[in-house]
Amino acid sequence: MDSILSSSTTFQLRNPLLLSRHQTPFSSAKTTINRLNKSQIALSSPHQPLRISAASQSAATSAATASSSVPSEMKAWSYSEYGGVDVLKLDTNVAVPEIKEDQVLIKVVAAALNPVDSKRRAGKFKATDSPLPTVPGYDVAGVVVKVGNQVKDLKEGDEVYADVSEKTLEGPKQFGSLGEYTAVEEKLLALKPHNIGFAEAASLPLALETAYEGLQRAAFSQGKSILVLGGAGGVGSLVIQLAKQVFGASKVAATASTGKLDFLKSLGVDLAIDYTKQNFEDLPDKFDLVFDTVGQGDRAIKVLKEGGSAVVLTGPAETPGFRFVITSTGETLKKLNPYLESGKLKAIVDPKGPFPFDKVSEAFSYLETGRATGKVVIYPIP
């Protein structure tokens, strides 16, 4: 399993229960760079539950070209135990994360929520999760404010977006995107498309990379047909657009509820199926690929052409269906930026949002109803 904590910057967490009642698990991790002597890092609390090892101090400080306006603390949403939405807390004194040599520090402007955020918070993959406490969030859009000395192509002031965790389920970042700052490897980042805002950009990375990688793994190509189960969701809406605009699908069908059929058609769907009134497997149509975003893999395989396959994102996958977990990479975003800038691909932000930063709990509650159209976005992040 890839670890998010390399030997160059080693964090050690003590039991949060040992902290005083007035401290959050993050509060004693206030880390500041002494600009007069770059070899010194001062930790402000005697408890020090988050601690940078002595061997890593000089590397952590010399790794970065820092903007003097970066504070030592930030506001961030966090949780110190697994559970429901109620475990989320807005902390005001979370340490701004240090960057490694191949990372940049991003001033977060917008973030987006994903179903995997909820599964992670519920402890569904705690065996491979990073240590608690956690600042959640995968999707980010913001501005580079600090650059590691091995970063080659990005500079302070660049507007960027990314899925901040290379491995979604294996050691995702302890400091995610739902804070004022986050540290991200350069290889995961791409410049934000110039024609869309930060809220739209934040809605894209994880869903767009999932949709694209799934189509690639299924060897989807020009002239093939596809059925998207859950076409109005964050991933589904992008699968539709990619299949039509990038891969050259001959026919795109998708399922949604009654009120979202027109939305599907606006994305280019040829056959919009109302799942509340019709079972898609009863249709005469068969497809080269079914992209299942909702967990109906057993039904998906019933509508495949001979030699077809099914991409299944959740629930069991029966042959010839398969499941996968994406590996985040900025190269996918860079490759698709021209389609976003030309308007062939569109970011879909749920119309109930964006949600303000102090309403993250409400945003998660809404996401977990399963009724969102496109992505649930948090914007602006002060």
C-alpha atoms as a printed R data frame, in Angstrom:
    type eleno elety resid chain resno       x       y       z
1   ATOM     1    CA   MET     A     1   0.000   0.000   0.000
2   ATOM     2    CA   ASP     A     2   1.289   3.404  -0.904
3   ATOM     3    CA   SER     A     3   1.766   5.560   2.166
4   ATOM     4    CA   ILE     A     4   1.011   9.249   2.210
5   ATOM     5    CA   LEU     A     5   3.646   9.776   4.862
6   ATOM     6    CA   SER     A     6   7.091   9.381   3.341
7   ATOM     7    CA   SER     A     7  10.314   9.217   5.312
8   ATOM     8    CA   SER     A     8  11.164  12.756   4.261
9   ATOM     9    CA   THR     A     9   8.317  14.161   6.394
10  ATOM    10    CA   THR     A    10   7.340  11.824   9.214
11  ATOM    11    CA   PHE     A    11   4.201  12.525  11.227
12  ATOM    12    CA   GLN     A    12   3.613  10.812  14.549
13  ATOM    13    CA   LEU     A    13   0.136  10.866  16.035
14  ATOM    14    CA   ARG     A    14  -0.587  10.374  19.706
15  ATOM    15    CA   ASN     A    15  -3.933   9.309  20.996
16  ATOM    16    CA   PRO     A    16  -6.261  12.336  20.656
17  ATOM    17    CA   LEU     A    17  -7.877  11.316  23.948
18  ATOM    18    CA   LEU     A    18  -4.702  12.439  25.743
19  ATOM    19    CA   LEU     A    19  -5.278  16.040  24.713
20  ATOM    20    CA   SER     A    20  -6.826  18.552  27.079
21  ATOM    21    CA   ARG     A    21 -10.495  19.248  26.679
22  ATOM    22    CA   HIS     A    22  -9.731  22.651  25.145
23  ATOM    23    CA   GLN     A    23  -7.626  21.258  22.301
24  ATOM    24    CA   THR     A    24  -8.689  19.719  19.014
25  ATOM    25    CA   PRO     A    25  -6.577  16.788  17.791
26  ATOM    26    CA   PHE     A    26  -5.017  19.249  15.351
27  ATOM    27    CA   SER     A    27  -4.660  22.246  17.633
28  ATOM    28    CA   SER     A    28  -1.213  21.438  18.975
29  ATOM    29    CA   ALA     A    29   0.268  20.919  15.552
30  ATOM    30    CA   LYS     A    30   0.900  24.594  14.870
31  ATOM    31    CA   THR     A    31   4.006  24.608  12.719
32  ATOM    32    CA   THR     A    32   5.783  27.745  11.563
33  ATOM    33    CA   ILE     A    33   8.819  28.238   9.371
34  ATOM    34    CA   ASN     A    34  11.458  30.413  10.968
35  ATOM    35    CA   ARG     A    35  12.499  32.542   7.998
36  ATOM    36    CA   LEU     A    36  15.669  33.721   9.731
37  ATOM    37    CA   ASN     A    37  16.951  30.172  10.114
38  ATOM    38    CA   LYS     A    38  15.472  27.665   7.694
39  ATOM    39    CA   SER     A    39  16.829  24.737   9.675
40  ATOM    40    CA   GLN     A    40  14.466  25.438  12.564
41  ATOM    41    CA   ILE     A    41  10.846  24.374  12.856
42  ATOM    42    CA   ALA     A    42   9.012  25.399  16.008
43  ATOM    43    CA   LEU     A    43   6.068  23.425  17.351
44  ATOM    44    CA   SER     A    44   3.861  25.512  19.578
45  ATOM    45    CA   SER     A    45   2.346  22.907  21.883
46  ATOM    46    CA   PRO     A    46   3.963  20.801  24.587
47  ATOM    47    CA   HIS     A    47   1.642  17.888  23.684
48  ATOM    48    CA   GLN     A    48   2.747  17.696  20.038
49  ATOM    49    CA   PRO     A    49   0.360  14.975  18.754
50  ATOM    50    CA   LEU     A    50   1.468  15.824  15.219
51  ATOM    51    CA   ARG     A    51   5.252  16.028  15.149
52  ATOM    52    CA   ILE     A    52   7.824  16.458  12.423
53  ATOM    53    CA   SER     A    53  10.834  14.279  13.121
54  ATOM    54    CA   ALA     A    54  14.254  15.854  13.617
55  ATOM    55    CA   ALA     A    55  15.597  14.077  10.551
56  ATOM    56    CA   SER     A    56  12.915  15.653   8.399
57  ATOM    57    CA   GLN     A    57  13.124  19.237   9.663
58  ATOM    58    CA   SER     A    58  15.714  20.590   7.278
59  ATOM    59    CA   ALA     A    59  14.156  18.761   4.333
60  ATOM    60    CA   ALA     A    60  10.709  20.097   5.156
61  ATOM    61    CA   THR     A    61  11.898  23.683   5.377
62  ATOM    62    CA   SER     A    62  14.373  23.711   2.502
63  ATOM    63    CA   ALA     A    63  11.911  21.933   0.216
64  ATOM    64    CA   ALA     A    64   9.771  24.994  -0.270
65  ATOM    65    CA   THR     A    65   9.816  28.415  -1.744
66  ATOM    66    CA   ALA     A    66   7.226  29.989   0.537
67  ATOM    67    CA   SER     A    67   4.930  32.931   0.269
68  ATOM    68    CA   SER     A    68   5.245  35.088   3.384
69  ATOM    69    CA   SER     A    69   1.445  35.375   3.545
70  ATOM    70    CA   VAL     A    70   0.912  31.687   4.335
71  ATOM    71    CA   PRO     A    71  -0.255  31.365   7.960
72  ATOM    72    CA   SER     A    72   0.703  28.595  10.347
73  ATOM    73    CA   GLU     A    73  -2.922  27.676  11.092
74  ATOM    74    CA   MET     A    74  -6.099  27.347   9.077
75  ATOM    75    CA   LYS     A    75  -9.769  26.529   9.295
76  ATOM    76    CA   ALA     A    76 -10.627  22.995   8.251
77  ATOM    77    CA   TRP     A    77 -13.341  20.396   8.596
78  ATOM    78    CA   SER     A    78 -12.112  17.292  10.380
79  ATOM    79    CA   TYR     A    79 -13.159  14.187  12.244
80  ATOM    80    CA   SER     A    80 -11.363  12.237  14.964
81  ATOM    81    CA   GLU     A    81 -13.577   9.145  14.893
82  ATOM    82    CA   TYR     A    82 -15.456   7.243  12.230
83  ATOM    83    CA   GLY     A    83 -19.194   7.752  11.958
84  ATOM    84    CA   GLY     A    84 -21.964   9.761  10.364
85  ATOM    85    CA   VAL     A    85 -22.148  13.412   9.408
86  ATOM    86    CA   ASP     A    86 -22.294  14.320  13.106
87  ATOM    87    CA   VAL     A    87 -18.584  13.487  13.624
88  ATOM    88    CA   LEU     A    88 -17.546  16.340  11.314
89  ATOM    89    CA   LYS     A    89 -16.292  19.447  13.115
90  ATOM    90    CA   LEU     A    90 -15.142  22.814  11.830
91  ATOM    91    CA   ASP     A    91 -11.806  23.489  13.537
92  ATOM    92    CA   THR     A    92 -10.243  26.938  13.507
93  ATOM    93    CA   ASN     A    93  -6.670  26.063  14.508
94  ATOM    94    CA   VAL     A    94  -5.572  23.209  12.258
95  ATOM    95    CA   ALA     A    95  -1.907  23.320  11.272
96  ATOM    96    CA   VAL     A    96  -1.287  24.250   7.648
97  ATOM    97    CA   PRO     A    97   0.328  21.115   6.175
98  ATOM    98    CA   GLU     A    98   4.021  21.130   5.333
99  ATOM    99    CA   ILE     A    99   4.939  20.246   1.774
100 ATOM   100    CA   LYS     A   100   7.392  17.664   0.513
101 ATOM   101    CA   GLU     A   101   9.893  18.460  -2.195
102 ATOM   102    CA   ASP     A   102   7.606  17.219  -4.987
103 ATOM   103    CA   GLN     A   103   4.519  19.008  -3.670
104 ATOM   104    CA   VAL     A   104   2.927  22.430  -3.820
105 ATOM   105    CA   LEU     A   105   0.793  24.109  -1.175
106 ATOM   106    CA   ILE     A   106  -2.574  25.168  -2.524
107 ATOM   107    CA   LYS     A   107  -4.785  27.903  -1.146
108 ATOM   108    CA   VAL     A   108  -8.080  26.101  -1.562
109 ATOM   109    CA   VAL     A   109 -10.805  28.113  -3.284
110 ATOM   110    CA   ALA     A   110 -13.311  25.303  -3.893
111 ATOM   111    CA   ALA     A   111 -13.709  21.617  -3.087
112 ATOM   112    CA   ALA     A   112 -16.225  18.932  -4.013
113 ATOM   113    CA   LEU     A   113 -17.718  15.969  -2.180
114 ATOM   114    CA   ASN     A   114 -17.787  12.380  -3.389
115 ATOM   115    CA   PRO     A   115 -19.558   9.231  -2.154
116 ATOM   116    CA   VAL     A   116 -16.133   7.816  -1.265
117 ATOM   117    CA   ASP     A   117 -15.730  10.662   1.258
118 ATOM   118    CA   SER     A   118 -18.778   9.345   3.097
119 ATOM   119    CA   LYS     A   119 -17.603   5.736   2.907
120 ATOM   120    CA   ARG     A   120 -14.197   6.743   4.235
121 ATOM   121    CA   ARG     A   121 -15.720   8.698   7.126
122 ATOM   122    CA   ALA     A   122 -17.912   5.684   7.945
123 ATOM   123    CA   GLY     A   123 -14.797   3.536   8.272
124 ATOM   124    CA   LYS     A   124 -15.518   1.339   5.247
125 ATOM   125    CA   PHE     A   125 -11.796   1.054   4.479
126 ATOM   126    CA   LYS     A   126 -10.217   1.949   7.803
127 ATOM   127    CA   ALA     A   127  -7.599  -0.801   7.414
128 ATOM   128    CA   THR     A   128  -5.975   1.121   4.555
129 ATOM   129    CA   ASP     A   129  -6.930   4.640   5.605
130 ATOM   130    CA   SER     A   130  -4.478   7.261   6.815
131 ATOM   131    CA   PRO     A   131  -4.419   7.899  10.585
132 ATOM   132    CA   LEU     A   132  -7.119   9.853  12.342
133 ATOM   133    CA   PRO     A   133  -7.791  12.734  12.782
134 ATOM   134    CA   THR     A   134  -8.646  13.464   9.150
135 ATOM   135    CA   VAL     A   135  -9.356  16.531   7.057
136 ATOM   136    CA   PRO     A   136 -11.524  14.896   4.363
137 ATOM   137    CA   GLY     A   137 -11.863  15.759   0.695
138 ATOM   138    CA   TYR     A   138 -10.411  14.544  -2.610
139 ATOM   139    CA   ASP     A   139 -11.392  17.221  -5.140
140 ATOM   140    CA   VAL     A   140  -9.721  20.627  -5.025
141 ATOM   141    CA   ALA     A   141  -9.357  23.792  -7.071
142 ATOM   142    CA   GLY     A   142  -7.215  26.660  -5.894
143 ATOM   143    CA   VAL     A   143  -4.053  28.723  -6.214
144 ATOM   144    CA   VAL     A   144  -0.446  27.623  -5.676
145 ATOM   145    CA   VAL     A   145   1.138  29.574  -2.794
146 ATOM   146    CA   LYS     A   146   4.244  27.492  -2.021
147 ATOM   147    CA   VAL     A   147   6.413  25.286  -4.219
148 ATOM   148    CA   GLY     A   148   8.693  22.362  -3.317
149 ATOM   149    CA   ASN     A   149  12.199  22.497  -4.766
150 ATOM   150    CA   GLN     A   150  11.649  19.461  -7.000
151 ATOM   151    CA   VAL     A   151   8.547  20.964  -8.616
152 ATOM   152    CA   LYS     A   152   9.311  21.681 -12.257
153 ATOM   153    CA   ASP     A   153   6.313  23.153 -14.043
154 ATOM   154    CA   LEU     A   154   4.178  24.921 -11.443
155 ATOM   155    CA   LYS     A   155   4.813  28.252  -9.746
156 ATOM   156    CA   GLU     A   156   3.213  30.482  -7.159
157 ATOM   157    CA   GLY     A   157   0.024  32.045  -8.481
158 ATOM   158    CA   ASP     A   158  -0.909  29.183 -10.803
159 ATOM   159    CA   GLU     A   159  -4.596  28.247 -10.726
160 ATOM   160    CA   VAL     A   160  -4.815  24.454 -10.485
161 ATOM   161    CA   TYR     A   161  -7.155  21.546  -9.829
162 ATOM   162    CA   ALA     A   162  -6.691  17.921  -8.806
163 ATOM   163    CA   ASP     A   163  -7.778  14.805  -7.007
164 ATOM   164    CA   VAL     A   164  -5.379  15.224  -4.088
165 ATOM   165    CA   SER     A   165  -4.928  11.514  -3.258
166 ATOM   166    CA   GLU     A   166  -3.142   9.312  -5.776
167 ATOM   167    CA   LYS     A   167  -4.698   6.161  -4.294
168 ATOM   168    CA   THR     A   168  -8.335   6.649  -3.386
169 ATOM   169    CA   LEU     A   169  -8.595   3.797  -0.876
170 ATOM   170    CA   GLU     A   170  -4.961   3.140   0.050
171 ATOM   171    CA   GLY     A   171  -3.558   5.796   2.336
172 ATOM   172    CA   PRO     A   172  -5.585   8.783   1.122
173 ATOM   173    CA   LYS     A   173  -4.243  12.080   2.392
174 ATOM   174    CA   GLN     A   174  -4.727  12.904   6.048
175 ATOM   175    CA   PHE     A   175  -5.002  16.570   5.056
176 ATOM   176    CA   GLY     A   176  -7.581  16.629   2.243
177 ATOM   177    CA   SER     A   177  -9.279  19.464   0.415
178 ATOM   178    CA   LEU     A   178 -11.839  20.604   3.005
179 ATOM   179    CA   GLY     A   179  -9.496  23.110   4.591
180 ATOM   180    CA   GLU     A   180  -8.084  26.473   3.613
181 ATOM   181    CA   TYR     A   181  -4.822  24.860   2.438
182 ATOM   182    CA   THR     A   182  -3.750  21.454   1.186
183 ATOM   183    CA   ALA     A   183  -0.459  19.953  -0.023
184 ATOM   184    CA   VAL     A   184  -0.523  18.100  -3.345
185 ATOM   185    CA   GLU     A   185   2.089  16.334  -5.488
186 ATOM   186    CA   GLU     A   186   2.783  18.119  -8.752
187 ATOM   187    CA   LYS     A   187   2.081  14.937 -10.742
188 ATOM   188    CA   LEU     A   188  -1.545  14.978  -9.551
189 ATOM   189    CA   LEU     A   189  -2.208  18.559 -10.652
190 ATOM   190    CA   ALA     A   190  -3.238  20.316 -13.835
191 ATOM   191    CA   LEU     A   191  -3.762  23.962 -14.615
192 ATOM   192    CA   LYS     A   192  -7.405  24.957 -14.248
193 ATOM   193    CA   PRO     A   193  -9.157  25.369 -17.602
194 ATOM   194    CA   HIS     A   194  -9.203  29.098 -18.311
195 ATOM   195    CA   ASN     A   195 -12.902  29.247 -19.200
196 ATOM   196    CA   ILE     A   196 -14.385  27.764 -16.027
197 ATOM   197    CA   GLY     A   197 -14.487  28.966 -12.446
198 ATOM   198    CA   PHE     A   198 -13.022  27.334  -9.367
199 ATOM   199    CA   ALA     A   199 -16.361  25.803  -8.326
200 ATOM   200    CA   GLU     A   200 -16.741  24.113 -11.705
201 ATOM   201    CA   ALA     A   201 -13.117  22.971 -11.711
202 ATOM   202    CA   ALA     A   202 -13.422  21.458  -8.238
203 ATOM   203    CA   SER     A   203 -16.379  19.364  -9.392
204 ATOM   204    CA   LEU     A   204 -14.297  17.504 -11.950
205 ATOM   205    CA   PRO     A   205 -11.126  15.654 -10.882
206 ATOM   206    CA   LEU     A   206 -12.161  12.424  -9.146
207 ATOM   207    CA   ALA     A   207 -15.307  11.899 -11.218
208 ATOM   208    CA   LEU     A   208 -13.665  12.839 -14.510
209 ATOM   209    CA   GLU     A   209 -10.650  10.607 -13.907
210 ATOM   210    CA   THR     A   210 -12.922   7.735 -12.841
211 ATOM   211    CA   ALA     A   211 -15.087   8.082 -15.940
212 ATOM   212    CA   TYR     A   212 -12.115   8.311 -18.291
213 ATOM   213    CA   GLU     A   213 -10.155   5.453 -16.739
214 ATOM   214    CA   GLY     A   214 -13.218   3.206 -16.728
215 ATOM   215    CA   LEU     A   215 -13.830   3.794 -20.425
216 ATOM   216    CA   GLN     A   216 -10.173   3.167 -21.170
217 ATOM   217    CA   ARG     A   217 -10.035  -0.053 -19.144
218 ATOM   218    CA   ALA     A   218 -13.113  -1.295 -20.996
219 ATOM   219    CA   ALA     A   219 -11.388  -0.555 -24.339
220 ATOM   220    CA   PHE     A   220 -14.341   1.609 -25.351
221 ATOM   221    CA   SER     A   221 -13.845   3.109 -28.805
222 ATOM   222    CA   GLN     A   222 -15.470   4.893 -31.699
223 ATOM   223    CA   GLY     A   223 -18.642   3.333 -33.040
224 ATOM   224    CA   LYS     A   224 -19.505   1.374 -29.889
225 ATOM   225    CA   SER     A   225 -22.679   1.716 -27.831
226 ATOM   226    CA   ILE     A   226 -22.940   2.349 -24.098
227 ATOM   227    CA   LEU     A   227 -25.567   2.321 -21.341
228 ATOM   228    CA   VAL     A   228 -24.811   4.464 -18.291
229 ATOM   229    CA   LEU     A   229 -26.619   3.480 -15.088
230 ATOM   230    CA   GLY     A   230 -27.017   6.604 -12.956
231 ATOM   231    CA   GLY     A   231 -26.461   9.056 -15.780
232 ATOM   232    CA   ALA     A   232 -27.318  12.177 -13.787
233 ATOM   233    CA   GLY     A   233 -24.714  11.635 -11.076
234 ATOM   234    CA   GLY     A   234 -21.214  13.034 -10.804
235 ATOM   235    CA   VAL     A   235 -19.475  10.179 -12.625
236 ATOM   236    CA   GLY     A   236 -22.384   9.189 -14.852
237 ATOM   237    CA   SER     A   237 -22.853  12.663 -16.326
238 ATOM   238    CA   LEU     A   238 -19.186  12.725 -17.301
239 ATOM   239    CA   VAL     A   239 -19.210   9.174 -18.715
240 ATOM   240    CA   ILE     A   240 -22.006  10.288 -21.052
241 ATOM   241    CA   GLN     A   241 -20.061  13.327 -22.237
242 ATOM   242    CA   LEU     A   242 -16.760  11.474 -22.625
243 ATOM   243    CA   ALA     A   243 -18.372   8.602 -24.522
244 ATOM   244    CA   LYS     A   244 -20.041  11.018 -26.919
245 ATOM   245    CA   GLN     A   245 -17.462  13.783 -27.297
246 ATOM   246    CA   VAL     A   246 -14.109  12.066 -26.762
247 ATOM   247    CA   PHE     A   247 -14.530   8.360 -27.529
248 ATOM   248    CA   GLY     A   248 -17.002   8.681 -30.416
249 ATOM   249    CA   ALA     A   249 -19.848   6.471 -29.195
250 ATOM   250    CA   SER     A   250 -22.430   5.495 -31.798
251 ATOM   251    CA   LYS     A   251 -25.224   5.369 -29.211
252 ATOM   252    CA   VAL     A   252 -25.455   6.541 -25.611
253 ATOM   253    CA   ALA     A   253 -28.297   5.440 -23.338
254 ATOM   254    CA   ALA     A   254 -28.625   6.336 -19.670
255 ATOM   255    CA   THR     A   255 -30.951   5.884 -16.705
256 ATOM   256    CA   ALA     A   256 -32.293   8.563 -14.369
257 ATOM   257    CA   SER     A   257 -35.462   9.509 -12.529
258 ATOM   258    CA   THR     A   258 -38.362  11.210 -14.306
259 ATOM   259    CA   GLY     A   259 -37.339  14.767 -13.524
260 ATOM   260    CA   LYS     A   260 -33.807  14.315 -14.873
261 ATOM   261    CA   LEU     A   261 -34.546  12.883 -18.328
262 ATOM   262    CA   ASP     A   262 -34.297  16.280 -20.025
263 ATOM   263    CA   PHE     A   263 -30.965  16.806 -18.296
264 ATOM   264    CA   LEU     A   264 -29.699  13.533 -19.777
265 ATOM   265    CA   LYS     A   265 -30.774  14.637 -23.233
266 ATOM   266    CA   SER     A   266 -28.966  17.941 -22.797
267 ATOM   267    CA   LEU     A   267 -25.762  15.965 -22.288
268 ATOM   268    CA   GLY     A   268 -26.233  14.171 -25.614
269 ATOM   269    CA   VAL     A   269 -28.011  10.994 -24.517
270 ATOM   270    CA   ASP     A   270 -29.779   9.242 -27.403
271 ATOM   271    CA   LEU     A   271 -31.993   7.060 -25.207
272 ATOM   272    CA   ALA     A   272 -33.046   8.416 -21.792
273 ATOM   273    CA   ILE     A   273 -34.559   5.692 -19.608
274 ATOM   274    CA   ASP     A   274 -36.811   6.503 -16.641
275 ATOM   275    CA   TYR     A   275 -35.810   3.852 -14.102
276 ATOM   276    CA   THR     A   276 -38.915   4.603 -12.013
277 ATOM   277    CA   LYS     A   277 -41.140   3.406 -14.860
278 ATOM   278    CA   GLN     A   278 -39.082   0.991 -16.906
279 ATOM   279    CA   ASN     A   279 -36.549  -1.772 -16.314
280 ATOM   280    CA   PHE     A   280 -33.657  -1.210 -18.671
281 ATOM   281    CA   GLU     A   281 -33.087  -4.954 -19.079
282 ATOM   282    CA   ASP     A   282 -36.566  -5.281 -20.612
283 ATOM   283    CA   LEU     A   283 -35.597  -3.065 -23.537
284 ATOM   284    CA   PRO     A   284 -34.701  -4.690 -26.872
285 ATOM   285    CA   ASP     A   285 -31.444  -2.710 -27.020
286 ATOM   286    CA   LYS     A   286 -28.112  -4.365 -26.264
287 ATOM   287    CA   PHE     A   287 -24.844  -2.534 -25.625
288 ATOM   288    CA   ASP     A   288 -21.125  -2.950 -26.072
289 ATOM   289    CA   LEU     A   289 -20.547  -1.476 -22.602
290 ATOM   290    CA   VAL     A   290 -22.585  -0.818 -19.493
291 ATOM   291    CA   PHE     A   291 -21.061   1.691 -17.073
292 ATOM   292    CA   ASP     A   292 -22.718   1.041 -13.710
293 ATOM   293    CA   THR     A   293 -22.331   3.833 -11.150
294 ATOM   294    CA   VAL     A   294 -25.181   2.721  -8.865
295 ATOM   295    CA   GLY     A   295 -24.507  -0.927  -7.949
296 ATOM   296    CA   GLN     A   296 -26.635  -2.931 -10.399
297 ATOM   297    CA   GLY     A   297 -23.898  -5.110 -11.826
298 ATOM   298    CA   ASP     A   298 -26.052  -8.257 -11.815
299 ATOM   299    CA   ARG     A   299 -28.593  -6.523 -14.064
300 ATOM   300    CA   ALA     A   300 -26.005  -4.737 -16.178
301 ATOM   301    CA   ILE     A   301 -24.623  -7.922 -17.728
302 ATOM   302    CA   LYS     A   302 -28.085  -8.879 -19.030
303 ATOM   303    CA   VAL     A   303 -28.058  -6.107 -21.649
304 ATOM   304    CA   LEU     A   304 -24.585  -6.682 -23.057
305 ATOM   305    CA   LYS     A   305 -23.864  -7.631 -26.631
306 ATOM   306    CA   GLU     A   306 -21.746 -10.707 -27.161
307 ATOM   307    CA   GLY     A   307 -18.207  -9.739 -26.282
308 ATOM   308    CA   GLY     A   308 -19.385  -6.704 -24.296
309 ATOM   309    CA   SER     A   309 -18.306  -5.739 -20.794
310 ATOM   310    CA   ALA     A   310 -19.513  -3.812 -17.770
311 ATOM   311    CA   VAL     A   311 -17.693  -1.316 -15.574
312 ATOM   312    CA   VAL     A   312 -19.020  -1.568 -12.000
313 ATOM   313    CA   LEU     A   313 -18.096   1.140  -9.495
314 ATOM   314    CA   THR     A   314 -19.966  -0.188  -6.485
315 ATOM   315    CA   GLY     A   315 -21.436  -3.523  -5.429
316 ATOM   316    CA   PRO     A   316 -20.544  -6.961  -6.803
317 ATOM   317    CA   ALA     A   317 -19.335  -7.337 -10.382
318 ATOM   318    CA   GLU     A   318 -20.244 -10.483 -12.280
319 ATOM   319    CA   THR     A   319 -18.240 -11.612 -15.302
320 ATOM   320    CA   PRO     A   320 -17.810 -10.015 -17.813
321 ATOM   321    CA   GLY     A   321 -18.174  -7.046 -15.501
322 ATOM   322    CA   PHE     A   322 -15.227  -5.686 -13.539
323 ATOM   323    CA   ARG     A   323 -14.474  -3.224 -10.777
324 ATOM   324    CA   PHE     A   324 -11.544  -0.875 -10.432
325 ATOM   325    CA   VAL     A   325 -10.280   1.947  -8.238
326 ATOM   326    CA   ILE     A   326  -8.663   4.861 -10.022
327 ATOM   327    CA   THR     A   327  -5.098   5.998  -9.708
328 ATOM   328    CA   SER     A   328  -5.209   9.794  -9.710
329 ATOM   329    CA   THR     A   329  -3.000  11.555 -12.233
330 ATOM   330    CA   GLY     A   330  -2.805  15.089 -13.505
331 ATOM   331    CA   GLU     A   331  -2.031  13.741 -16.977
332 ATOM   332    CA   THR     A   332  -5.675  12.757 -17.455
333 ATOM   333    CA   LEU     A   333  -6.823  16.258 -16.547
334 ATOM   334    CA   LYS     A   334  -4.236  17.824 -18.858
335 ATOM   335    CA   LYS     A   335  -5.359  15.562 -21.699
336 ATOM   336    CA   LEU     A   336  -9.002  16.535 -21.226
337 ATOM   337    CA   ASN     A   337  -8.473  20.268 -20.613
338 ATOM   338    CA   PRO     A   338  -8.857  21.109 -24.342
339 ATOM   339    CA   TYR     A   339 -12.298  19.457 -24.367
340 ATOM   340    CA   LEU     A   340 -13.310  21.514 -21.324
341 ATOM   341    CA   GLU     A   341 -11.939  24.720 -22.802
342 ATOM   342    CA   SER     A   342 -13.749  24.119 -26.089
343 ATOM   343    CA   GLY     A   343 -17.027  23.443 -24.292
344 ATOM   344    CA   LYS     A   344 -17.315  19.842 -25.512
345 ATOM   345    CA   LEU     A   345 -17.120  18.696 -21.883
346 ATOM   346    CA   LYS     A   346 -19.038  20.586 -19.210
347 ATOM   347    CA   ALA     A   347 -18.672  20.588 -15.444
348 ATOM   348    CA   ILE     A   348 -21.977  19.822 -13.718
349 ATOM   349    CA   VAL     A   349 -22.510  21.457 -10.311
350 ATOM   350    CA   ASP     A   350 -25.664  20.432  -8.473
351 ATOM   351    CA   PRO     A   351 -28.174  23.313  -8.575
352 ATOM   352    CA   LYS     A   352 -28.641  23.252  -4.797
353 ATOM   353    CA   GLY     A   353 -25.034  24.407  -4.490
354 ATOM   354    CA   PRO     A   354 -22.434  25.514  -4.254
355 ATOM   355    CA   PHE     A   355 -22.632  25.149  -0.475
356 ATOM   356    CA   PRO     A   356 -20.678  27.667   1.629
357 ATOM   357    CA   PHE     A   357 -17.734  26.450   3.693
358 ATOM   358    CA   ASP     A   358 -19.647  26.542   6.970
359 ATOM   359    CA   LYS     A   359 -22.341  24.239   5.525
360 ATOM   360    CA   VAL     A   360 -20.172  21.182   4.790
361 ATOM   361    CA   SER     A   361 -22.235  18.975   7.123
362 ATOM   362    CA   GLU     A   362 -25.420  19.976   5.315
363 ATOM   363    CA   ALA     A   363 -23.725  19.348   1.971
364 ATOM   364    CA   PHE     A   364 -22.742  15.832   3.030
365 ATOM   365    CA   SER     A   365 -26.264  15.136   4.264
366 ATOM   366    CA   TYR     A   366 -27.594  16.163   0.870
367 ATOM   367    CA   LEU     A   367 -24.996  14.093  -0.999
368 ATOM   368    CA   GLU     A   368 -25.933  11.046   1.037
369 ATOM   369    CA   THR     A   369 -29.568  11.234  -0.095
370 ATOM   370    CA   GLY     A   370 -28.330  10.003  -3.480
371 ATOM   371    CA   ARG     A   371 -30.358  12.684  -5.270
372 ATOM   372    CA   ALA     A   372 -27.647  15.066  -6.373
373 ATOM   373    CA   THR     A   373 -27.294  16.024 -10.025
374 ATOM   374    CA   GLY     A   374 -23.646  16.225 -10.999
375 ATOM   375    CA   LYS     A   375 -21.384  17.161  -8.107
376 ATOM   376    CA   VAL     A   376 -21.934  18.738  -4.689
377 ATOM   377    CA   VAL     A   377 -19.450  21.608  -4.419
378 ATOM   378    CA   ILE     A   378 -18.165  23.672  -1.497
379 ATOM   379    CA   TYR     A   379 -17.454  27.280  -2.509
380 ATOM   380    CA   PRO     A   380 -16.087  29.729  -1.595
381 ATOM   381    CA   ILE     A   381 -13.528  28.487   0.893
382 ATOM   382    CA   PRO     A   382 -12.231  31.622   2.662
